[in-house]
Amino acid sequence: MITFPCCKINIGLSVLSKRPDGYHEIRTLMYPVRGLCDSLEIVPDPEGEECKLSFSGIVVDCPTEKTSVWKAWRVMRERYGIGGIKAHLHKAVPFGAGLGGGSADGGFTVRMLNEIFGLGLSESEMEDAAATIGSDDPFFVRCAPRICAGRGEVLIDNDLDLSGKWIAILKPPYGISTAQAYGGVTPTYSTPIEEITALPIEEWRGLLKNDFEQSAFALHPELAEIKEELYRCGAEYAAMSGSGSAMYGLFAEKPTLPPSLQEIAIYQGEL
């Protein structure tokens, strides 16, 4: 079986409070971007009891046991007794970008293993399994626009439809770690994101915020300049995705980006 774990963008991200378990209470609207994706192939291994995983594309610079694919297989094996697999991951979504590339691999793996081994799990059961891998992994089980609350694992359906809009995703030549991002953010109350996204998109600017931007822009002022340049190119809305460093702009039609932005563009396409 082959699937294509896609990335996501965060449309607004509020860090509300620090939780007793060490995580932060957040609220964000995640939206899938299916044009920028990894490629993941999984087949059962009748003669094995392990997860044999190979890679290509962007270098995966961590032990196999630390990858979301391996973690997802381990969770499904412990919970449902599945057998060994052979898997190959071609990595195209960059790390440290706030695009959920690793989480997508985990969520898609759970869904694939459910089908390959005929487990017959419900969507909520798969999301529960994915939540043990990482906070964003459950989103990718359904991979549809949703409000994500709690530490990210509480999913609420949302009817935002950006079909026909164009998106440009830009990534500077560095990432921002999640720990670094949370270390510089101050939890505050914000207007519920779903109230703002119910407004016309041209009214989002100034109302819809990513709380990580303040600290990220202080560390990397060029990110703020990228955001303003996207607006100068005609973006209806521009923001940082997740904890960064990827920036994106939403446009009514295909944009023409200047060379400075073309150099760091990793995806342009219609949603």
C-alpha positions as a Markdown table, in Angstrom:
| # | Residue | x | y | z |
|---|---|---|---|---|
| 1 | Met | 0.0 | 0.0 | 0.0 |
| 2 | Ile | 1.3 | 3.5 | -0.9 |
| 3 | Thr | -0.1 | 6.7 | 0.5 |
| 4 | Phe | 1.1 | 10.3 | 0.5 |
| 5 | Pro | 1.2 | 11.9 | 4.0 |
| 6 | Cys | 0.6 | 15.6 | 3.4 |
| 7 | Cys | 1.5 | 18.6 | 5.4 |
| 8 | Lys | -0.7 | 21.1 | 7.2 |
| 9 | Ile | -0.8 | 24.7 | 8.0 |
| 10 | Asn | -2.0 | 26.4 | 11.2 |
| 11 | Ile | -4.5 | 29.1 | 10.6 |
| 12 | Gly | -4.2 | 30.9 | 13.9 |
| 13 | Leu | -2.6 | 29.4 | 17.0 |
| 14 | Ser | -3.3 | 30.4 | 20.5 |
| 15 | Val | -1.2 | 29.3 | 23.5 |
| 16 | Leu | -3.7 | 29.5 | 26.3 |
| 17 | Ser | -2.0 | 28.1 | 29.4 |
| 18 | Lys | 0.6 | 25.8 | 30.8 |
| 19 | Arg | -0.8 | 22.4 | 31.8 |
| 20 | Pro | 0.1 | 20.3 | 34.9 |
| 21 | Asp | 1.5 | 17.6 | 32.6 |
| 22 | Gly | 4.1 | 20.0 | 31.2 |
| 23 | Tyr | 2.3 | 20.5 | 27.9 |
| 24 | His | 0.6 | 23.7 | 26.9 |
| 25 | Glu | -3.2 | 24.2 | 26.3 |
| 26 | Ile | -3.5 | 25.4 | 22.7 |
| 27 | Arg | -6.2 | 26.1 | 20.2 |
| 28 | Thr | -5.5 | 26.2 | 16.5 |
| 29 | Leu | -7.2 | 25.5 | 13.1 |
| 30 | Met | -5.2 | 22.9 | 11.1 |
| 31 | Tyr | -5.8 | 22.8 | 7.4 |
| 32 | Pro | -4.3 | 20.1 | 5.1 |
| 33 | Val | -2.1 | 21.0 | 2.1 |
| 34 | Arg | -2.2 | 17.9 | 0.0 |
| 35 | Gly | 0.1 | 19.2 | -2.7 |
| 36 | Leu | 3.2 | 19.0 | -0.4 |
| 37 | Cys | 3.6 | 15.5 | 0.9 |
| 38 | Asp | 5.8 | 12.6 | 1.7 |
| 39 | Ser | 5.4 | 9.1 | 0.1 |
| 40 | Leu | 5.0 | 6.1 | 2.3 |
| 41 | Glu | 4.8 | 2.5 | 1.2 |
| 42 | Ile | 4.0 | -0.3 | 3.7 |
| 43 | Val | 3.6 | -4.0 | 3.1 |
| 44 | Pro | 3.2 | -6.8 | 5.6 |
| 45 | Asp | 6.2 | -9.0 | 6.3 |
| 46 | Pro | 4.9 | -12.5 | 6.9 |
| 47 | Glu | 8.3 | -13.8 | 7.9 |
| 48 | Gly | 9.2 | -11.0 | 10.2 |
| 49 | Glu | 8.1 | -9.5 | 13.6 |
| 50 | Glu | 9.8 | -6.1 | 13.2 |
| 51 | Cys | 9.4 | -2.8 | 11.4 |
| 52 | Lys | 12.0 | -2.7 | 8.6 |
| 53 | Leu | 12.1 | 0.9 | 7.5 |
| 54 | Ser | 14.1 | 2.5 | 4.7 |
| 55 | Phe | 14.4 | 6.1 | 3.6 |
| 56 | Ser | 15.0 | 8.4 | 0.7 |
| 57 | Gly | 14.6 | 12.1 | 0.0 |
| 58 | Ile | 15.3 | 14.6 | 2.8 |
| 59 | Val | 17.8 | 13.0 | 5.2 |
| 60 | Val | 16.1 | 11.5 | 8.4 |
| 61 | Asp | 18.8 | 12.2 | 10.9 |
| 62 | Cys | 17.4 | 10.2 | 13.9 |
| 63 | Pro | 17.4 | 6.5 | 14.8 |
| 64 | Thr | 14.6 | 4.5 | 13.1 |
| 65 | Glu | 13.0 | 3.9 | 16.5 |
| 66 | Lys | 12.5 | 7.7 | 16.9 |
| 67 | Thr | 10.6 | 8.1 | 13.7 |
| 68 | Ser | 6.8 | 8.5 | 13.7 |
| 69 | Val | 6.4 | 5.5 | 11.3 |
| 70 | Trp | 8.2 | 3.1 | 13.7 |
| 71 | Lys | 6.4 | 4.5 | 16.8 |
| 72 | Ala | 3.0 | 4.1 | 15.0 |
| 73 | Trp | 3.8 | 0.5 | 14.2 |
| 74 | Arg | 4.9 | -0.2 | 17.8 |
| 75 | Val | 1.7 | 1.3 | 19.2 |
| 76 | Met | -0.4 | -0.8 | 16.8 |
| 77 | Arg | 1.5 | -3.9 | 17.6 |
| 78 | Glu | 1.2 | -3.4 | 21.4 |
| 79 | Arg | -2.5 | -2.6 | 21.1 |
| 80 | Tyr | -3.7 | -4.9 | 18.4 |
| 81 | Gly | -1.0 | -7.6 | 17.9 |
| 82 | Ile | -0.2 | -6.8 | 14.3 |
| 83 | Gly | 2.8 | -8.5 | 12.6 |
| 84 | Gly | 6.0 | -7.2 | 11.1 |
| 85 | Ile | 6.1 | -4.8 | 8.2 |
| 86 | Lys | 8.4 | -3.5 | 5.5 |
| 87 | Ala | 8.1 | 0.2 | 4.9 |
| 88 | His | 9.8 | 2.9 | 2.8 |
| 89 | Leu | 9.5 | 6.6 | 3.5 |
| 90 | His | 10.4 | 9.2 | 0.9 |
| 91 | Lys | 10.7 | 12.4 | 2.8 |
| 92 | Ala | 9.7 | 15.7 | 1.1 |
| 93 | Val | 8.1 | 17.8 | 3.9 |
| 94 | Pro | 11.0 | 19.5 | 5.7 |
| 95 | Phe | 11.6 | 19.2 | 9.4 |
| 96 | Gly | 11.5 | 22.1 | 11.9 |
| 97 | Ala | 9.0 | 23.9 | 9.7 |
| 98 | Gly | 5.8 | 23.8 | 11.6 |
| 99 | Leu | 4.2 | 21.8 | 8.8 |
| 100 | Gly | 3.6 | 18.6 | 10.7 |
| 101 | Gly | 5.6 | 16.4 | 8.4 |
| 102 | Gly | 6.6 | 13.8 | 11.0 |
| 103 | Ser | 3.1 | 13.8 | 12.5 |
| 104 | Ala | 1.6 | 13.2 | 9.1 |
| 105 | Asp | 3.8 | 10.1 | 8.7 |
| 106 | Gly | 2.5 | 8.8 | 12.1 |
| 107 | Gly | -1.2 | 9.5 | 11.5 |
| 108 | Phe | -1.1 | 8.0 | 8.0 |
| 109 | Thr | 0.8 | 4.9 | 9.3 |
| 110 | Val | -1.9 | 4.2 | 11.8 |
| 111 | Arg | -4.6 | 4.4 | 9.1 |
| 112 | Met | -2.6 | 2.2 | 6.7 |
| 113 | Leu | -1.9 | -0.5 | 9.4 |
| 114 | Asn | -5.6 | -0.5 | 10.2 |
| 115 | Glu | -6.4 | -1.3 | 6.6 |
| 116 | Ile | -3.5 | -3.6 | 5.9 |
| 117 | Phe | -4.2 | -5.8 | 8.9 |
| 118 | Gly | -8.0 | -5.6 | 8.6 |
| 119 | Leu | -8.4 | -4.3 | 12.2 |
| 120 | Gly | -11.7 | -2.6 | 11.5 |
| 121 | Leu | -10.9 | 0.3 | 13.9 |
| 122 | Ser | -13.2 | 3.4 | 14.1 |
| 123 | Glu | -11.8 | 6.8 | 13.3 |
| 124 | Ser | -11.8 | 7.7 | 17.0 |
| 125 | Glu | -9.9 | 4.5 | 17.9 |
| 126 | Met | -7.2 | 5.3 | 15.3 |
| 127 | Glu | -7.0 | 8.9 | 16.6 |
| 128 | Asp | -6.6 | 7.6 | 20.2 |
| 129 | Ala | -3.7 | 5.4 | 19.0 |
| 130 | Ala | -2.1 | 8.3 | 17.1 |
| 131 | Ala | -2.3 | 10.5 | 20.1 |
| 132 | Thr | 0.2 | 8.3 | 21.9 |
| 133 | Ile | 2.7 | 9.1 | 19.1 |
| 134 | Gly | 2.5 | 12.9 | 19.1 |
| 135 | Ser | 0.1 | 15.8 | 19.7 |
| 136 | Asp | -0.5 | 16.5 | 16.0 |
| 137 | Asp | -0.7 | 12.9 | 14.8 |
| 138 | Pro | -4.4 | 12.4 | 15.4 |
| 139 | Phe | -5.2 | 15.2 | 13.0 |
| 140 | Phe | -3.8 | 13.2 | 10.1 |
| 141 | Val | -6.0 | 10.2 | 10.6 |
| 142 | Arg | -8.9 | 12.0 | 8.9 |
| 143 | Cys | -6.8 | 14.9 | 7.5 |
| 144 | Ala | -9.6 | 17.4 | 7.2 |
| 145 | Pro | -9.9 | 21.0 | 8.5 |
| 146 | Arg | -10.4 | 20.8 | 12.3 |
| 147 | Ile | -10.0 | 22.9 | 15.4 |
| 148 | Cys | -7.3 | 21.3 | 17.5 |
| 149 | Ala | -7.4 | 21.9 | 21.3 |
| 150 | Gly | -6.0 | 20.5 | 24.5 |
| 151 | Arg | -2.3 | 19.8 | 23.6 |
| 152 | Gly | -3.5 | 19.3 | 20.0 |
| 153 | Glu | -5.2 | 15.9 | 20.4 |
| 154 | Val | -8.8 | 17.2 | 21.0 |
| 155 | Leu | -10.3 | 17.5 | 17.5 |
| 156 | Ile | -13.4 | 19.5 | 16.6 |
| 157 | Asp | -14.9 | 19.5 | 13.1 |
| 158 | Asn | -14.6 | 22.7 | 11.2 |
| 159 | Asp | -16.2 | 23.6 | 7.8 |
| 160 | Leu | -13.6 | 26.1 | 6.6 |
| 161 | Asp | -13.2 | 25.6 | 2.8 |
| 162 | Leu | -10.3 | 27.2 | 1.0 |
| 163 | Ser | -10.9 | 25.4 | -2.2 |
| 164 | Gly | -9.8 | 27.6 | -5.1 |
| 165 | Lys | -7.3 | 29.7 | -3.1 |
| 166 | Trp | -3.6 | 29.6 | -3.9 |
| 167 | Ile | -1.0 | 29.0 | -1.3 |
| 168 | Ala | 2.7 | 29.8 | -1.2 |
| 169 | Ile | 4.8 | 28.1 | 1.5 |
| 170 | Leu | 8.3 | 29.4 | 2.2 |
| 171 | Lys | 11.0 | 28.0 | 4.4 |
| 172 | Pro | 14.2 | 29.7 | 5.3 |
| 173 | Pro | 17.3 | 27.5 | 5.5 |
| 174 | Tyr | 16.8 | 26.8 | 9.2 |
| 175 | Gly | 14.2 | 25.3 | 11.5 |
| 176 | Ile | 12.8 | 26.2 | 14.9 |
| 177 | Ser | 12.5 | 23.5 | 17.5 |
| 178 | Thr | 9.2 | 23.1 | 19.3 |
| 179 | Ala | 11.0 | 23.4 | 22.7 |
| 180 | Gln | 12.6 | 26.7 | 21.6 |
| 181 | Ala | 9.3 | 28.0 | 20.4 |
| 182 | Tyr | 7.4 | 27.3 | 23.6 |
| 183 | Gly | 10.3 | 28.7 | 25.6 |
| 184 | Gly | 9.6 | 32.1 | 24.2 |
| 185 | Val | 5.8 | 32.3 | 24.3 |
| 186 | Thr | 3.6 | 33.9 | 26.9 |
| 187 | Pro | 0.2 | 32.2 | 27.3 |
| 188 | Thr | -2.7 | 34.7 | 26.7 |
| 189 | Tyr | -6.4 | 34.6 | 26.0 |
| 190 | Ser | -7.4 | 35.2 | 22.4 |
| 191 | Thr | -10.7 | 35.5 | 20.5 |
| 192 | Pro | -11.7 | 31.9 | 19.5 |
| 193 | Ile | -10.2 | 31.1 | 16.1 |
| 194 | Glu | -13.4 | 29.7 | 14.7 |
| 195 | Glu | -15.1 | 33.0 | 15.2 |
| 196 | Ile | -12.4 | 34.8 | 13.2 |
| 197 | Thr | -12.2 | 32.3 | 10.4 |
| 198 | Ala | -16.0 | 32.5 | 9.9 |
| 199 | Leu | -15.3 | 36.1 | 8.6 |
| 200 | Pro | -14.2 | 36.8 | 5.0 |
| 201 | Ile | -10.6 | 36.0 | 4.6 |
| 202 | Glu | -9.6 | 39.6 | 3.9 |
| 203 | Glu | -10.7 | 40.5 | 7.4 |
| 204 | Trp | -8.4 | 37.9 | 9.1 |
| 205 | Arg | -5.3 | 40.2 | 9.0 |
| 206 | Gly | -4.8 | 41.8 | 12.4 |
| 207 | Leu | -7.4 | 39.6 | 14.1 |
| 208 | Leu | -6.0 | 36.0 | 13.5 |
| 209 | Lys | -2.7 | 35.5 | 15.2 |
| 210 | Asn | -0.1 | 32.8 | 15.7 |
| 211 | Asp | 1.2 | 33.3 | 19.3 |
| 212 | Phe | 4.6 | 31.9 | 18.3 |
| 213 | Glu | 5.3 | 34.7 | 15.9 |
| 214 | Gln | 6.3 | 37.3 | 18.5 |
| 215 | Ser | 9.2 | 35.2 | 19.9 |
| 216 | Ala | 10.1 | 33.7 | 16.5 |
| 217 | Phe | 10.3 | 37.1 | 14.8 |
| 218 | Ala | 12.5 | 38.4 | 17.6 |
| 219 | Leu | 15.0 | 35.6 | 17.0 |
| 220 | His | 14.7 | 35.8 | 13.2 |
| 221 | Pro | 13.6 | 39.2 | 12.1 |
| 222 | Glu | 13.7 | 38.1 | 8.5 |
| 223 | Leu | 10.5 | 36.0 | 9.1 |
| 224 | Ala | 8.6 | 39.2 | 9.8 |
| 225 | Glu | 9.9 | 40.7 | 6.6 |
| 226 | Ile | 8.8 | 37.5 | 4.7 |
| 227 | Lys | 5.3 | 37.9 | 6.1 |
| 228 | Glu | 5.1 | 41.6 | 5.0 |
| 229 | Glu | 6.5 | 40.7 | 1.5 |
| 230 | Leu | 3.8 | 38.1 | 1.1 |
| 231 | Tyr | 1.2 | 40.8 | 1.8 |
| 232 | Arg | 2.9 | 43.1 | -0.7 |
| 233 | Cys | 2.6 | 40.3 | -3.3 |
| 234 | Gly | -1.2 | 40.4 | -2.7 |
| 235 | Ala | -1.7 | 37.7 | 0.0 |
| 236 | Glu | -5.2 | 37.9 | 1.5 |
| 237 | Tyr | -3.7 | 36.4 | 4.7 |
| 238 | Ala | -0.1 | 35.5 | 5.7 |
| 239 | Ala | 1.3 | 33.8 | 8.8 |
| 240 | Met | 3.8 | 31.5 | 10.3 |
| 241 | Ser | 2.7 | 27.8 | 10.4 |
| 242 | Gly | 2.9 | 26.2 | 13.8 |
| 243 | Ser | 6.1 | 26.9 | 15.6 |
| 244 | Gly | 7.8 | 27.8 | 12.3 |
| 245 | Ser | 10.0 | 28.4 | 10.5 |
| 246 | Ala | 7.7 | 28.0 | 7.5 |
| 247 | Met | 5.7 | 31.0 | 6.4 |
| 248 | Tyr | 2.7 | 30.9 | 4.1 |
| 249 | Gly | 0.5 | 33.2 | 2.2 |
| 250 | Leu | -3.1 | 32.6 | 1.0 |
| 251 | Phe | -4.0 | 34.3 | -2.4 |
| 252 | Ala | -7.1 | 34.7 | -4.4 |
| 253 | Glu | -5.2 | 33.7 | -7.5 |
| 254 | Lys | -1.7 | 32.4 | -8.5 |
| 255 | Pro | 0.8 | 34.9 | -7.1 |
| 256 | Thr | 4.0 | 36.2 | -8.7 |
| 257 | Leu | 6.7 | 36.0 | -6.1 |
| 258 | Pro | 9.9 | 38.1 | -6.3 |
| 259 | Pro | 13.2 | 36.3 | -6.6 |
| 260 | Ser | 13.9 | 36.7 | -2.9 |
| 261 | Leu | 10.8 | 34.6 | -2.0 |
| 262 | Gln | 11.2 | 32.2 | -4.9 |
| 263 | Glu | 14.6 | 31.2 | -3.5 |
| 264 | Ile | 12.9 | 29.8 | -0.3 |
| 265 | Ala | 9.6 | 28.7 | -1.8 |
| 266 | Ile | 9.0 | 25.0 | -1.1 |
| 267 | Tyr | 5.5 | 24.8 | -2.5 |
| 268 | Gln | 3.1 | 26.9 | -4.6 |
| 269 | Gly | -0.3 | 25.5 | -5.7 |
| 270 | Glu | -4.0 | 25.6 | -5.5 |
| 271 | Leu | -5.7 | 24.3 | -2.4 |
